[in-house]
Amino acid sequence: MLPRIIAGRVPSAIPILHRLACMLELHPNAWWLIESELDDGNSLEDALEMVVDLSRKIRGGR
């Protein structure tokens, strides 16, 4: 069930992705970028890795 929720097939994906972004100390609205990566066919692991790397670059390598 969780992969279908995260893949956006169930309406409750946004709160889950929002919470995940907050847990990873990303911007709370980073969920839309994670969702976009999933929509492009990337795995959850790849999507999170890309978003975390992008966040680090924006923060100056922290």
NORLIN-V938533 format. One record per helix or strand of 2 or more residues. SS is the DSSP state (h for helix, s for strand). FROM is the first residue (numbers start at 0). TO is the last residue. If there is no record, write none. Layout:
BEGIN
[[SS FROM TO] [SS FROM TO]]
END
This chain:
BEGIN
[[h 1 5] [h 12 22] [h 27 38] [h 43 57]]
END
